[in-house]
């Protein structure tokens, strides 16, 4: 059996018996080193070497920033700004859900951070307002995929690191597709609300004063 096969098979077996991914990766890598007659000193060197990469360090830091914003109430301010911006469109909070994900995508760069941060606020707000729970969950999950597409995208950063492709070019390539996905989601919310396929509460009236006030409270996060 080749070293690659040992690495793959041992990793899958360790996952199947219920070990965490991090332990499975470390143990399978150790087995591959032993099977390939490589010096075991390489393992700690590779681990320490990985922490020296500024690109890879950006991944947990983006997620950390999203969690800090959630704990500090900044995500609630973003949601309030999105409500004032698009909450008057048919679909109401479903439109807000998508718009808030667009804004938060430019901060976190991951779908997981979007779901863990804004997702909780979005689900709670929609269900309390009378939206169907399945519809609220579907829109929340669908809008969270905007996070890995609109810059700064963590998958783009990782792809750039592994392939050597320009990070700036990857970021530029993700803007239009991300906004197009958001547009389609917002159009879908509009259609199901207008046609009555999903029972959506009547949207709030547009208030310019509320928009200005919510922007003042959230502009630092929005412009970040």
Secondary structure, 3 states (H helix, E strand, C coil): CCHHHHHHHHHHHHHHCCCCHHHHHHHHHHHHHHHCCCCCHHHHHHHHHHCCCHHHHHHHHHHHHHHHHHHCCHHHHHHHHHHHHHCCCCCCHHHHHHHHHHHHHHHHCCHHHHHHCHHHHHHHHHHHCCCCHHHHHHHHHHHHCCCCCCCCCHHHHHHHHHHCCCHHHHHHHHHHHHHHHHHHHHHHHHHHHHHCCCCCCCCCCCCHHHHHHHHHHHHHHHHC
